[in-house]
Amino acid sequence: MHLAPAGTCTSPLDCGTSFPETGQWTPVSVAGVVPSACLTWFQAAQACALSGKRLLRNGEWQQAVAGTPDPGSADDGSTTCATHGLLPVNTGSRSSCKSSWGALDMVGNVRMG
């Protein structure tokens, strides 16, 4: 699940099809689907709790992201981490955006602000 700060989107329509009108987000990364955005920390924490999960702590996230190549503005538009596009790309669609632990999409994709 990818998070964006509150206020980035003004309505569910601004957030794409992965933003359910019910407010019941599923805290899972689904390959081939645009990631969720426009969630507050509280909404993300609630979605995780409803699924018996929790958000990663900072140190856990840093371990999971370790080794992920960050192309910066050199995003090639197909395999590198999505760091330079205007819109998010489907989860798992960038084969080179993988951490040393095998975690996908830990860098880029959803624009922050």
C-alpha positions in Angstrom: 0.0 0.0 0.0 1.4 3.4 -0.9 0.5 6.5 1.1 0.1 10.1 0.1 -0.4 13.0 2.5 -3.9 14.2 3.2 -5.1 16.9 0.9 -3.3 15.6 -2.2 -6.6 14.6 -3.7 -9.9 16.5 -3.2 -12.2 13.6 -4.0 -12.1 9.8 -4.7 -12.2 10.6 -8.4 -8.8 12.4 -8.1 -7.3 9.3 -6.6 -8.0 6.7 -9.3 -10.0 3.5 -9.1 -8.0 2.1 -6.1 -9.7 4.6 -3.7 -12.9 2.9 -2.6 -15.9 5.2 -1.9 -16.6 3.1 1.2 -13.3 4.1 2.8 -12.4 0.5 3.4 -8.9 0.1 2.0 -7.2 -3.2 1.8 -3.5 -2.9 3.0 -2.0 -5.1 0.3 0.1 -4.4 -2.7 -1.7 -6.0 -5.7 0.3 -6.5 -8.9 -1.2 -4.8 -12.0 -3.3 -2.3 -10.0 -2.6 1.4 -9.5 -1.6 1.9 -5.8 -3.9 3.7 -3.4 -3.1 7.3 -2.6 -4.6 10.2 -0.7 -4.7 8.3 2.6 -3.9 9.9 5.8 -1.6 8.0 8.2 -4.7 7.3 10.4 -6.7 5.8 7.5 -3.7 3.6 6.5 -3.3 2.5 10.1 -7.0 1.7 10.3 -7.0 -0.3 7.1 -4.1 -2.3 8.4 -5.8 -2.9 11.8 -9.0 -4.1 10.0 -6.8 -6.8 8.3 -4.9 -7.8 11.4 -1.8 -6.0 10.2 0.1 -2.8 11.0 2.1 -0.2 9.2 5.8 -0.7 9.1 7.9 1.3 11.6 10.6 3.5 10.0 13.4 1.1 10.7 11.5 -1.8 9.2 10.7 0.2 6.1 14.4 1.2 5.7 15.4 -2.5 5.9 12.8 -3.4 3.3 13.8 -0.7 0.8 17.6 -1.4 1.2 19.2 -2.0 -2.2 16.3 -0.6 -4.3 17.9 1.3 -7.2 16.8 4.9 -7.4 17.0 6.2 -10.9 16.3 9.8 -9.9 15.1 11.7 -13.0 16.6 8.9 -15.3 13.3 6.9 -15.0 13.3 4.9 -18.3 9.5 4.6 -18.3 9.4 0.8 -18.4 11.7 -1.1 -16.0 13.3 1.4 -13.5 11.4 2.7 -10.5 8.7 5.2 -11.5 10.3 8.4 -10.2 9.6 10.9 -13.0 6.0 10.4 -14.2 3.0 12.5 -13.7 0.7 9.6 -12.9 1.3 6.4 -10.8 1.9 3.2 -12.6 0.6 -0.3 -11.9 2.1 -2.0 -8.9 4.8 -4.6 -9.9 5.1 -3.2 -13.5 8.7 -2.0 -13.1 10.9 -5.1 -13.0 14.1 -3.3 -11.9 12.4 -1.6 -9.0 13.2 -4.3 -6.4 15.0 -4.2 -3.1 17.7 -6.6 -1.9 14.9 -8.4 0.0 12.7 -8.7 -3.1 10.2 -6.0 -2.1 8.8 -4.3 -5.2 8.0 -0.6 -5.7 9.6 0.8 -2.5 10.9 3.9 -4.4 8.8 6.3 -6.3 5.4 5.9 -8.0 2.9 7.9 -6.0 3.8 11.5 -6.1 4.0 13.2 -2.7 2.5 16.7 -2.9 
